[in-house]
Amino acid sequence: MNVLDSELVATSLTNAGFEQVASHRQADVILFNTCSVRQHAEDKIYSAIGRLKDVKKYHPNKIVGVIGCMAQKDQTLIFKRAPHVDLVVGSGQLGLLTTLINRATAGECELLEVGLDRKSNSLLSVQRSFAPYNPERGPDVKRGSHQSMVRIMYGCDKFCTYCIVPSVRGPEQSRSIDEIEAEVRQLANLALDDGVCLEVTLLGQTVNSYKCKLGNRTYRLSDLLYRLEEVNGLDRLKFVSNYPRHMTTDLLEAVRDLSKVSSYLHVPAQSGSNHMLKLMKRNYTVEEYRDMLAKVREIVPNAAVTSDFIVGFCGETEEDFHETVDLVREERFKNSFIFKYSARIGTQAAEKFEDSVPYDVKQSRNNELLAIQNAITEEDNKKFVGRIVEILVSGPSKMSVKREEDGPIVQLTGRTICDRIAVFEDDRKWIGRIIPVKIWSATALTLFGKRVE
């Protein structure tokens, strides 16, 4: 979400006559696009903002802004902690950013634009305050014309007790299916002009909650996938993240039947304990989550399923944790994103529950669950050794960039249709192409291979 927002902000500023530069020393405007999901992310932002205090002192005309989720959450607190910040703009007000920068340039101070509080205002008023933001993107500001993200819905209405997202992203709102299709077609045309393949990732906080009403018909995510399957120039289609209770049969059948849709499903479980799931207000049981996985594997046998888990949530016992371990061991996710619980001010958990699990216990559980998942992932990845898989080549690998390799032959990286990362050495000309690669080795993180004719 934040990567896409940054891309869209860059589009808006470029359209307004700004130019991206390489460092803050060259910049007239410095913007921090922020995340509030965990405390560590916020601490890093405040530290980075603090380092600009002297820069602002000697260059008072530079505009410093904080945008996104932390801006919506902390609001005027940001000005108190960092008086050299000029503007604070929430994720629902990014369309006002260019105007606010112009006002700050003219001398106005402490400009604040954020969405309305969900607890104190009507739903319609709050929805309007979190305005959709989708400026048309051009090839000069995109990460790469062969990979793009498209937001299909905003906000979240699930109100999980640990999660700040409903407060900082606003109410759930789905975009028009026609508008989404038009955006994907525009991106596909850019890819065709560049002669590359296109992978689009559809984004939503709970992406499979998507619903669009046009006339007498309600369109769901499966309907959108069938629409986009017909787009000329689109080669691959993904969607993240999914909510377990909305993993419907029609959606899974679309994943099975549509050739462009990736067999990759990210469906966060968060815990394997019914006690924890109830405290988290996830609105499903472990048994229901397992039934959902069984349905996935029945309809899409080759699906690669990934999950999220929070360890050390309020009151989590050893028994609760080991029930999560059992779920991971038995269901064998492709990989899992594991997080230590971080209390967020403004969430129900922070207000009602005690953050009772010591940090060292959270760290120990995090490491144990991660080791179990990595062993499963490595074992399953090794099954690809000797196979030929199709890779969409995204660019030079991190190792290649670190080594500053600049010749035509570098270590390239890309992903399979089931979202496994693969690397191989070859010519840069393959970037943006889908090519066959034979896998000769595998770790928990990476498949290693060689291009075949």
C-alpha positions in Angstrom: 0.0 0.0 0.0 2.7 2.5 1.0 4.9 1.7 -2.0 1.9 2.4 -4.3 1.0 5.6 -2.4 4.6 6.8 -2.8 4.4 6.1 -6.5 1.1 8.0 -6.8 2.5 11.0 -4.8 5.5 11.1 -7.2 3.1 11.1 -10.1 1.1 14.1 -8.6 4.2 16.1 -7.9 5.8 15.3 -11.3 2.5 16.4 -13.0 2.8 19.6 -11.0 6.2 20.4 -12.3 8.4 18.8 -9.6 11.4 16.6 -10.4 12.7 13.7 -8.3 16.2 14.1 -7.0 18.7 11.6 -5.6 19.1 13.0 -2.0 17.6 15.3 0.6 20.4 17.7 0.1 19.3 18.5 -3.4 15.6 18.5 -2.6 13.2 21.4 -2.1 10.5 19.1 -0.7 11.2 16.1 1.5 8.3 13.8 2.3 8.2 10.8 4.7 5.5 8.3 3.7 4.8 6.4 6.9 3.5 3.2 8.4 1.8 2.7 11.8 1.4 -1.1 11.9 4.3 -1.5 14.4 6.1 0.8 16.8 9.5 0.1 15.2 8.4 1.7 12.0 7.3 4.9 13.7 10.5 5.1 15.8 12.5 4.9 12.6 10.5 7.8 11.0 10.9 10.0 14.1 14.6 9.3 14.1 14.9 10.2 10.4 12.9 13.4 10.8 15.0 14.4 13.7 18.2 14.1 11.6 16.7 16.9 9.3 16.5 19.4 12.1 19.9 21.0 11.3 19.2 20.7 7.5 16.0 22.7 8.0 17.9 25.2 10.3 20.4 26.1 7.5 17.9 25.7 4.7 14.7 27.1 6.1 13.0 27.1 2.7 13.0 23.3 2.4 9.6 21.8 2.9 9.5 18.8 5.2 6.3 16.7 5.3 5.0 13.6 7.0 2.3 11.8 5.0 0.3 8.5 5.3 -0.7 6.4 8.2 1.4 7.9 11.0 0.3 11.3 9.9 -3.3 10.2 10.4 -2.6 8.6 13.7 -0.3 11.2 15.4 -1.5 14.4 13.8 -0.4 17.5 15.8 1.9 15.3 18.0 4.3 15.3 15.0 4.6 19.1 15.1 5.3 18.9 18.9 8.0 16.2 18.5 9.5 17.8 15.3 8.7 21.5 15.1 10.7 21.8 11.8 8.0 19.7 10.0 5.8 21.9 7.7 2.9 19.7 6.9 1.2 16.5 8.1 -1.1 14.8 5.6 -3.1 11.6 6.2 -3.5 8.8 3.7 -7.0 10.0 2.7 -5.9 13.5 1.9 -2.9 12.9 -0.4 -4.8 14.5 -3.3 -4.4 17.8 -1.5 -0.6 17.5 -1.2 0.4 19.7 -4.1 -1.8 22.5 -2.8 -0.4 22.2 0.7 3.2 22.3 -0.5 2.4 25.5 -2.4 0.9 27.0 0.8 3.9 25.9 2.8 6.2 27.5 0.2 4.3 30.7 0.6 5.0 30.7 4.3 2.2 28.9 6.1 3.2 26.7 9.0 2.0 23.5 10.6 -0.4 22.6 7.8 -2.6 19.6 8.9 -5.0 17.6 6.8 -6.3 14.3 8.1 -9.4 12.2 7.9 -12.2 12.4 10.4 -12.2 10.2 13.5 -14.4 7.1 13.0 -15.7 7.1 16.5 -17.0 10.6 16.5 -18.5 11.1 13.1 -21.1 9.6 10.7 -19.9 6.8 8.4 -20.7 9.0 5.3 -18.7 11.9 6.7 -15.7 9.7 7.5 -15.9 8.1 4.0 -15.8 11.4 2.3 -12.9 12.5 4.5 -10.8 9.5 3.2 -11.0 10.5 -0.4 -9.9 8.0 -3.2 -6.5 8.9 -4.6 -5.6 7.5 -8.0 -3.8 10.0 -10.3 -2.9 8.6 -13.7 0.6 7.2 -13.7 3.1 7.8 -16.4 6.2 5.7 -17.3 8.6 8.3 -15.9 7.5 7.7 -12.3 6.7 3.9 -12.3 8.9 1.4 -10.6 9.1 -0.5 -13.9 6.6 -0.9 -16.6 6.6 -4.7 -16.2 5.4 -4.7 -12.6 2.6 -2.5 -11.2 0.2 -2.3 -8.3 -3.4 -1.3 -8.6 -5.6 -0.5 -5.6 -9.1 -1.9 -5.9 -10.4 -0.9 -2.5 -9.6 1.4 0.4 -9.8 1.0 4.2 -11.0 -1.8 6.4 -14.1 -2.5 8.5 -12.8 -5.6 10.3 -11.6 -3.8 13.5 -9.3 -6.6 14.7 -8.3 -5.6 18.2 -4.6 -5.3 17.5 -4.9 -3.4 14.3 -4.7 0.4 13.7 -5.5 0.2 10.0 -9.3 0.9 10.2 -8.4 4.2 12.0 -5.6 5.4 9.7 -7.0 4.1 6.4 -10.7 4.8 7.0 -13.8 2.8 6.1 -13.9 0.1 3.5 -14.6 1.5 0.0 -14.4 -0.4 -3.3 -13.5 1.3 -6.6 -15.6 0.9 -9.7 -14.8 -2.2 -11.7 -14.8 -0.1 -14.9 -12.3 2.3 -13.3 -10.0 -0.5 -12.3 -10.2 -2.1 -15.7 -9.3 1.2 -17.4 -6.3 1.6 -15.1 -5.0 -1.9 -15.9 -5.5 -1.3 -19.6 -3.5 1.9 -19.4 -0.6 0.0 -17.6 -0.8 -2.8 -20.2 -0.5 -0.3 -23.0 2.6 1.1 -21.4 4.1 -2.4 -21.1 3.2 -3.2 -24.8 4.9 0.1 -25.8 8.0 -1.0 -23.9 7.9 -4.5 -25.3 7.8 -6.2 -21.9 5.4 -8.5 -20.0 3.2 -7.0 -17.3 2.4 -8.3 -13.9 -0.3 -6.4 -11.9 -0.9 -6.9 -8.2 -4.4 -5.9 -7.0 -4.3 -4.4 -3.5 -6.8 -4.1 -0.7 -6.6 -4.4 3.1 -8.9 -7.4 2.7 -8.8 -7.6 -1.0 -11.3 -10.5 -1.3 -14.0 -8.3 0.4 -14.2 -6.3 -2.9 -17.7 -5.4 -3.9 -18.8 -3.0 -6.6 -22.5 -2.2 -7.3 -23.3 -1.1 -10.9 -27.0 -0.9 -11.7 -28.7 -4.0 -10.4 -25.5 -6.1 -10.3 -22.9 -6.5 -7.6 -19.4 -7.4 -8.8 -17.0 -9.4 -6.6 -13.3 -10.0 -6.9 -13.9 -13.1 -9.1 -15.8 -11.0 -11.6 -13.0 -8.5 -11.7 -10.5 -11.3 -12.4 -12.5 -12.6 -15.3 -12.7 -9.0 -16.7 -8.9 -8.4 -16.4 -8.1 -11.8 -17.9 -9.2 -10.3 -21.2 -6.8 -7.3 -21.1 -4.3 -7.5 -23.9 -0.8 -6.9 -22.7 -1.5 -8.2 -19.1 0.5 -11.4 -18.5 0.2 -12.1 -14.7 -2.3 -11.1 -12.0 -2.0 -11.3 -8.3 -4.1 -10.1 -5.4 -3.3 -9.4 -1.7 -4.2 -9.6 1.2 -7.1 -12.0 1.7 -9.5 -12.4 4.7 -10.1 -16.1 5.5 -13.9 -15.8 5.7 -14.2 -14.3 2.3 -12.2 -17.0 0.4 -15.2 -18.0 -1.6 -15.7 -20.9 -4.0 -16.3 -18.6 -7.0 -13.0 -16.8 -6.2 -11.0 -20.1 -6.0 -12.5 -21.3 -9.2 -11.4 -18.1 -10.9 -7.8 -18.7 -9.6 -8.0 -22.3 -11.0 -9.5 -21.5 -14.4 -7.9 -18.2 -15.4 -4.4 -18.6 -17.0 -3.1 -15.2 -16.0 -4.1 -15.4 -12.3 -1.2 -16.5 -10.0 -1.8 -19.5 -7.9 -0.5 -17.5 -4.9 -2.9 -16.8 -2.0 -1.9 -14.8 1.0 -4.4 -15.5 3.7 -3.3 -14.3 7.2 -4.3 -16.6 10.1 -2.6 -14.5 12.9 -2.8 -17.4 15.4 -3.5 -21.1 15.7 -5.3 -20.6 19.0 -9.1 -20.0 19.3 -8.5 -18.2 22.5 -6.2 -15.7 20.8 -8.4 -15.4 17.7 -11.3 -14.5 19.9 -9.2 -11.8 21.7 -8.0 -10.6 18.3 -11.6 -10.4 17.1 -10.7 -12.3 13.9 -14.3 -13.7 13.6 -13.3 -17.2 12.7 -12.0 -20.3 14.5 -8.9 -22.4 13.8 -11.2 -25.1 12.6 -12.9 -22.8 10.1 -9.5 -21.6 8.9 -8.4 -25.2 8.4 -11.6 -25.9 6.5 -10.9 -22.9 4.3 -7.4 -24.3 3.5 -8.9 -27.7 2.7 -11.2 -26.0 0.2 -8.3 -24.1 -1.3 -6.3 -27.3 -1.9 -9.3 -29.1 -3.2 -10.2 -26.5 -5.8 -6.6 -25.2 -6.5 -4.3 -28.1 -5.8 -1.2 -26.3 -6.9 -1.9 -23.1 -4.8 0.9 -21.6 -2.8 -0.6 -20.3 0.4 1.2 -17.9 2.7 0.1 -16.5 6.1 0.8 -13.9 8.8 1.2 -14.7 12.5 1.4 -12.5 15.6 3.3 -14.0 18.5 3.1 -12.6 22.1 -0.3 -11.1 21.7 -2.0 -10.1 25.0 -2.2 -13.1 27.4 -0.8 -15.6 24.9 0.2 -18.7 26.9 2.7 -21.4 25.9 -0.3 -23.6 25.0 -1.7 -20.9 22.7 1.7 -20.5 21.1 2.1 -24.2 20.5 -1.3 -24.4 18.9 0.0 -21.9 16.4 3.1 -24.0 15.9 0.9 -27.0 15.2 -1.0 -25.0 12.6 2.2 -24.0 10.8 3.6 -27.6 10.9 0.5 -29.3 9.7 -0.7 -26.8 7.0 2.8 -26.2 5.5 2.5 -22.6 4.3 4.8 -21.6 1.4 6.1 -19.0 3.8 4.8 -17.0 6.8 5.4 -13.4 7.9 5.8 -13.5 11.7 5.6 -10.5 13.9 6.1 -9.8 17.6 2.9 -8.1 19.0 3.3 -4.3 19.2 0.6 -2.4 21.1 -0.8 0.5 19.0 -2.5 3.4 20.8 -6.0 3.7 19.5 -6.7 0.0 19.1 -9.0 -2.0 21.3 -6.2 -4.3 22.5 -4.2 -1.3 23.8 -7.2 0.1 25.5 -8.7 -3.1 27.0 -5.9 -5.7 27.4 -2.6 -5.9 29.1 0.5 -6.3 26.9 1.5 -9.1 29.3 4.0 -11.2 27.3 7.6 -10.1 28.0 9.7 -9.0 25.1 12.2 -11.8 25.4 9.4 -14.4 25.3 8.0 -12.7 22.2 11.5 -12.8 20.6 11.9 -16.5 21.5 8.5 -17.5 20.1 9.2 -15.4 17.0 12.5 -17.2 16.4 11.1 -20.6 17.0 8.1 -20.2 14.7 10.3 -18.7 12.0 12.8 -21.6 12.2 9.9 -24.1 11.8 8.5 -22.2 8.8 11.9 -21.8 7.2 12.5 -25.6 7.5 9.2 -26.3 5.8 9.8 -23.7 3.1 13.3 -25.1 2.3 12.0 -28.6 2.1 9.2 -27.6 -0.3 11.5 -25.5 -2.4 13.9 -28.4 -2.9 11.1 -30.2 -4.7 11.6 -27.7 -7.5 15.2 -28.8 -8.1 15.5 -30.3 -11.6 12.2 -28.7 -12.8 11.8 -26.0 -15.4 9.7 -23.1 -14.2 8.6 -19.8 -15.9 10.1 -16.7 -14.3 9.0 -13.2 -14.7 12.4 -11.4 -14.5 12.1 -8.3 -12.3 15.7 -7.0 -12.5 19.1 -7.4 -10.9 19.1 -9.3 -7.6 20.0 -7.6 -4.3 23.4 -9.3 -4.4 24.1 -8.0 -7.9 23.2 -4.5 -6.8 25.4 -4.9 -3.7 28.3 -6.0 -5.8 27.7 -3.0 -8.1 27.7 -5.3 -11.1 27.3 -3.1 -14.2 28.0 -5.4 -17.2 25.4 -7.0 -19.5 25.7 -10.4 -17.5 24.4 -10.0 -13.9 22.6 -12.1 -11.3 18.9 -11.5 -12.2 15.9 -12.2 -10.0 12.3 -12.9 -10.6 9.3 -14.9 -9.4 7.4 -18.0 -10.5 3.7 -18.1 -11.1 3.3 -19.3 -7.5 5.4 -16.4 -6.2 8.7 -18.2 -5.4 11.8 -16.1 -5.8 14.4 -17.4 -8.3 17.9 -16.0 -9.2 20.1 -16.9 -12.2 23.0 -15.2 -14.1 22.2 -13.9 -17.5 21.8 -10.9 -19.8 19.9 -7.8 -18.6 17.9 -8.0 -21.8 15.6 -10.5 -20.1 14.3 -8.0 -17.6 10.6 -7.7 -18.0 10.3 -11.0 -19.8 8.9 -14.4 -18.8 11.5 -17.0 -19.5 12.0 -20.7 -18.7 14.6 -21.4 -15.9 15.8 -24.8 -14.8 16.3 -25.0 -11.0 19.5 -26.6 -9.8 19.5 -25.7 -6.1 17.2 -24.2 -3.5 17.2 -22.7 0.0 14.4 -21.5 2.2 14.4 -18.1 0.5 15.5 -18.7 -3.0 15.5 -21.0 -6.0 18.8 -21.0 -8.0 18.7 -21.8 -11.7 19.8 -21.4 -15.3 17.9 -20.1 -18.3 17.0 -22.8 -20.8 16.1 -22.3 -24.5 
